[in-house]
Structures are given as C-alpha cells and as structure tokens.
Amino acid sequence: MDFLQGQETLTTIEWILRAIIAFFFLLTVAKLLGQRTISQLRILDFVISLVIGNIIAHPLSDENLGLKGSIISTSVLVVLYLGGIFSLLKFPFLRRLINSSPITIVQDGEILYKGLKKARISIDVLLEELREEKVEDVKKVALAIWEADGKISVFLHPKYEPITPSSLQLETEPFDLPRTIIKEGKINLKELNQIHRDEVWVASSLESLYQTEIKNVLLATLDKKGNLRVFLYR
C-alpha cells in the first residue's frame, strides 16, 4: 500500500491502483451523501461537492501527494456534511441562516425588478426559465418564485392553465406503463414471463405485423391492452 503515500515516482500499476481506489471511494461517498447532493445543489451541497472533488483530484495528478490524507480529509468532510444536514432538519433557525429564502420575481403578470436584483438574475435568465416551462408570455404568469436551489416555480393564471380531463370531469383509464419486451435486439424474458408470453409469440407477432425479426428491433413495448409498439433500427 506504499502508493497511498506521497512519493517521488510511481509506477504505472501504482497510478492505476491509486485511481481505482479513489474512484470507488468517491462512489461510496456519493452514495452516503445521497441524491440530494447531485440533483439540488444548495449552498451546503455545492460547497461539499466542490471541496471533495478538489481534495481527491490533487493526489491523482501529483505523485508527491499521498492519497491517504485525501481520504481522511474527505471522510471528515462527509461526517461534517451529514451532521450539517441533520442540524438543518432539527434546528429551523440554522435552515434560515444557511438556505436562501424563496424570492418572488413575477406576480400577477408583472416582473418584480427588486426580486430580480435580490435573486441576482437578469431578464434574459427569467425569460429562458419561462420558456423551459413552456410559458411564452409573462402576462400569463400569476406567480413565479426563484427557489433556493436555483430553479423557478411558475404558476399560471387559471384561465391559461391547460385543459385536463379532470377539469372537464371526464373519466380516464388508470395509468399503464407499457412493458419493454425487446431492447436493442434482445428479448426481456423476465417481462415476457410476467405477461405469460413466450419468444414464439414475439417472433410471430413481429413477422405478421412488421415483417421483421427480433434482431432488427431497437425497442418493442406491450401495453395491458395487447398493443405492440415496435421501433426498428434506422
């Protein structure tokens, strides 16, 4: 385990082993930190992600730096991070201190310039965020809030809300997720067994409906009504 320490030179194998250990160690750390760190980068999340990446990167590029110290430092930071998350959940005043409060940037179709300044975003950024929410006109927005994780929450005026079956009091069928029975030319036998079908049925269905073979299918799905949808390699 000498390659964990700082050295003047490292062999190729030692470099590889050092990188492998660092990689799996980071995977373990990411698992411990949870999905929250990856999907919603708030202040605490951003700092821990940035610092851990920095600590691990240096010994991978500098053979004079030992990996042991980086692992110890990262472990301490993980403990501090998890302790910080627990404290934020238990003590609301810490939550208010560390996490930013939501900022109203649009209200009743009017852009609030003070809100934009407080959130430190430009008109261009606001319009971009609205476009991503499929909103082309600010006047349609009843309320837009800049959240602490850097995302925008948009609420349209009721008259601009999309019409849904529930608004028309229409009955709809329960949600059904089609089963993937073929993917990249390979049959999913587990899915077939659950719907009491076999490979012979799949092959004959493809031949009769699409005049093709299993190996030519990129994706094939089957819903509960027995509708087979096939996407061929193009």
C-alpha positions as CSV (number, residue, x, y, z in Angstrom):
1,M,0.0,0.0,0.0
2,D,3.0,2.3,-0.4
3,F,1.3,4.0,-3.4
4,L,-1.1,5.6,-0.9
5,Q,1.7,7.7,0.4
6,G,3.5,10.7,-1.3
7,Q,6.4,9.5,-3.4
8,E,8.9,11.0,-5.9
9,T,7.9,8.4,-8.6
10,L,5.0,6.0,-9.1
11,T,4.9,3.0,-11.4
12,T,2.1,2.7,-14.0
13,I,0.4,0.0,-11.9
14,E,0.6,2.2,-8.8
15,W,-1.0,5.1,-10.7
16,I,-3.8,2.7,-11.8
17,L,-4.4,1.3,-8.3
18,R,-4.4,4.9,-6.9
19,A,-7.0,6.0,-9.5
20,I,-9.2,2.8,-8.9
21,I,-9.2,3.3,-5.1
22,A,-10.1,7.0,-5.5
23,F,-12.9,6.2,-7.9
24,F,-14.6,3.6,-5.7
25,F,-14.0,5.7,-2.7
26,L,-15.8,8.6,-4.4
27,L,-18.7,6.3,-5.4
28,T,-19.1,5.3,-1.8
29,V,-19.0,8.9,-0.7
30,A,-21.6,9.9,-3.3
31,K,-23.8,7.0,-2.1
32,L,-23.5,8.2,1.5
33,L,-24.3,11.8,0.5
34,G,-27.4,10.8,-1.3
35,Q,-29.3,12.0,-4.4
36,R,-29.9,15.4,-2.8
37,T,-26.3,16.4,-3.4
38,I,-26.5,15.6,-7.1
39,S,-29.9,16.9,-8.0
40,Q,-30.3,20.0,-5.8
41,L,-27.2,22.0,-5.2
42,R,-27.9,24.3,-2.4
43,I,-25.1,26.2,-0.6
44,L,-24.1,23.3,1.7
45,D,-24.3,20.8,-1.1
46,F,-22.3,23.0,-3.5
47,V,-19.5,23.6,-1.0
48,I,-19.1,19.9,-0.1
49,S,-19.2,18.8,-3.7
50,L,-16.6,21.4,-4.8
51,V,-14.2,20.7,-1.9
52,I,-14.4,16.9,-2.1
53,G,-13.7,17.0,-5.8
54,N,-10.7,19.3,-5.2
55,I,-9.3,17.1,-2.5
56,I,-9.4,13.9,-4.5
57,A,-8.2,15.4,-7.7
58,H,-4.8,16.6,-6.5
59,P,-3.3,13.3,-5.4
60,L,-4.4,11.8,-8.7
61,S,-2.4,14.3,-10.7
62,D,0.6,14.8,-8.3
63,E,2.6,11.7,-7.4
64,N,4.2,13.6,-4.5
65,L,0.9,13.9,-2.7
66,G,-0.4,10.9,-0.7
67,L,-3.9,9.6,-1.2
68,K,-4.3,8.6,2.4
69,G,-4.5,12.2,3.6
70,S,-7.2,13.0,1.0
71,I,-9.3,10.0,2.1
72,I,-9.1,11.1,5.7
73,S,-10.0,14.7,4.8
74,T,-12.9,13.6,2.7
75,S,-14.2,11.3,5.4
76,V,-14.2,14.2,7.9
77,L,-16.0,16.4,5.5
78,V,-18.7,13.8,4.9
79,V,-19.2,13.5,8.6
80,L,-19.5,17.3,8.9
81,Y,-21.9,17.4,5.9
82,L,-24.2,14.7,7.3
83,G,-24.1,16.5,10.7
84,G,-25.0,19.7,9.0
85,I,-27.9,18.1,7.2
86,F,-29.2,16.7,10.5
87,S,-28.8,20.1,12.2
88,L,-30.8,21.8,9.4
89,L,-33.6,19.4,9.8
90,K,-33.7,19.7,13.6
91,F,-33.0,23.5,14.0
92,P,-35.1,25.8,11.8
93,F,-33.0,28.9,12.6
94,L,-29.9,27.2,11.0
95,R,-32.0,26.4,8.0
96,R,-33.0,30.1,7.6
97,L,-29.3,31.1,8.2
98,I,-27.8,28.8,5.5
99,N,-30.6,28.2,2.9
100,S,-31.8,31.2,0.9
101,S,-35.4,32.2,1.1
102,P,-37.6,31.9,-2.0
103,I,-37.8,35.1,-4.0
104,T,-40.9,36.3,-5.9
105,I,-39.8,37.6,-9.3
106,V,-43.2,37.7,-11.1
107,Q,-46.6,38.4,-9.6
108,D,-49.9,38.9,-11.4
109,G,-48.1,39.2,-14.8
110,E,-45.7,41.9,-13.6
111,I,-42.0,41.4,-13.4
112,L,-40.6,42.5,-9.9
113,Y,-37.3,44.2,-10.6
114,K,-36.4,44.2,-6.9
115,G,-36.9,40.4,-6.9
116,L,-34.6,40.0,-9.9
117,K,-31.9,42.1,-8.2
118,K,-32.2,40.1,-5.0
119,A,-32.0,36.8,-6.9
120,R,-29.2,38.2,-9.0
121,I,-30.7,37.1,-12.3
122,S,-31.2,39.0,-15.5
123,I,-34.3,39.4,-17.6
124,D,-32.7,37.0,-20.1
125,V,-32.4,34.3,-17.5
126,L,-36.0,34.9,-16.4
127,L,-37.3,34.6,-20.0
128,E,-35.2,31.5,-20.5
129,E,-36.6,29.8,-17.4
130,L,-40.1,30.7,-18.5
131,R,-39.5,29.2,-22.0
132,E,-38.3,26.0,-20.4
133,E,-41.7,25.9,-18.5
134,K,-43.4,26.4,-21.9
135,V,-44.6,29.9,-21.0
136,E,-44.2,32.4,-23.8
137,D,-45.9,35.4,-22.2
138,V,-45.0,36.8,-18.8
139,K,-48.6,38.2,-18.6
140,K,-49.9,34.7,-18.2
141,V,-47.9,34.1,-15.0
142,A,-49.8,34.5,-11.7
143,L,-46.7,33.8,-9.7
144,A,-43.1,32.9,-10.3
145,I,-40.7,32.2,-7.5
146,W,-37.0,31.8,-7.6
147,E,-36.3,28.8,-5.3
148,A,-33.2,28.2,-3.1
149,D,-31.9,25.5,-5.4
150,G,-31.8,27.9,-8.4
151,K,-34.9,26.6,-10.0
152,I,-38.0,28.6,-10.9
153,S,-41.5,27.7,-9.8
154,V,-44.2,29.0,-12.2
155,F,-47.9,29.2,-11.6
156,L,-50.2,30.4,-14.4
157,H,-53.4,32.3,-14.1
158,P,-56.3,29.8,-14.0
159,K,-57.6,30.9,-17.4
160,Y,-54.3,30.0,-19.0
161,E,-54.0,26.6,-17.4
162,P,-54.0,23.7,-19.8
163,I,-57.4,21.8,-20.1
164,T,-57.3,18.4,-18.4
165,P,-59.8,15.6,-18.3
166,S,-60.4,16.3,-14.6
167,S,-61.3,20.0,-15.4
168,L,-63.9,18.6,-17.9
169,Q,-65.0,16.0,-15.4
170,L,-64.1,13.2,-17.8
171,E,-63.4,9.7,-16.7
172,T,-60.0,8.4,-17.7
173,E,-58.4,4.9,-17.7
174,P,-55.8,4.1,-15.0
175,F,-52.2,4.8,-15.8
176,D,-50.4,1.9,-17.6
177,L,-46.7,1.8,-18.2
178,P,-46.0,-0.4,-21.2
179,R,-43.6,-3.3,-20.7
180,T,-40.4,-3.4,-22.6
181,I,-40.2,-6.8,-24.2
182,I,-37.3,-6.1,-26.6
183,K,-34.4,-3.8,-26.3
184,E,-31.6,-3.5,-28.7
185,G,-32.4,-6.8,-30.4
186,K,-32.6,-8.7,-27.1
187,I,-35.8,-10.2,-25.6
188,N,-36.6,-9.4,-22.0
189,L,-37.6,-12.9,-20.8
190,K,-38.5,-11.6,-17.3
191,E,-41.1,-9.3,-18.7
192,L,-42.5,-12.0,-21.1
193,N,-42.9,-14.4,-18.2
194,Q,-44.9,-11.8,-16.2
195,I,-47.4,-11.3,-19.0
196,H,-47.5,-15.1,-19.8
197,R,-46.0,-14.7,-23.3
198,D,-43.0,-16.5,-24.9
199,E,-40.4,-16.0,-27.6
200,V,-42.5,-17.8,-30.2
201,W,-45.4,-15.3,-29.7
202,V,-42.9,-12.4,-30.0
203,A,-41.4,-13.7,-33.2
204,S,-44.7,-14.5,-34.9
205,S,-46.1,-11.0,-33.9
206,L,-43.2,-9.3,-35.4
207,E,-43.4,-11.3,-38.6
208,S,-47.2,-10.8,-39.0
209,L,-47.3,-7.1,-38.0
210,Y,-44.0,-5.7,-39.1
211,Q,-42.4,-8.3,-41.4
212,T,-39.2,-8.3,-39.4
213,E,-37.1,-10.3,-36.9
214,I,-36.2,-9.7,-33.3
215,K,-32.6,-8.8,-34.1
216,N,-33.9,-5.8,-36.2
217,V,-35.8,-4.3,-33.3
218,L,-34.4,-1.4,-31.4
219,L,-37.3,-1.2,-28.9
220,A,-40.6,-3.0,-28.5
221,T,-43.2,-2.4,-25.9
222,L,-46.5,-4.0,-25.0
223,D,-49.3,-2.4,-23.1
224,K,-52.0,-4.1,-21.0
225,K,-54.4,-4.0,-24.0
226,G,-52.0,-6.0,-26.0
227,N,-50.9,-3.2,-28.3
228,L,-47.4,-3.9,-29.6
229,R,-45.3,-0.9,-30.5
230,V,-42.1,-1.6,-32.3
231,F,-39.2,0.7,-33.2
232,L,-36.7,-0.7,-35.8
233,Y,-33.1,0.2,-36.3
234,R,-32.9,3.0,-38.8
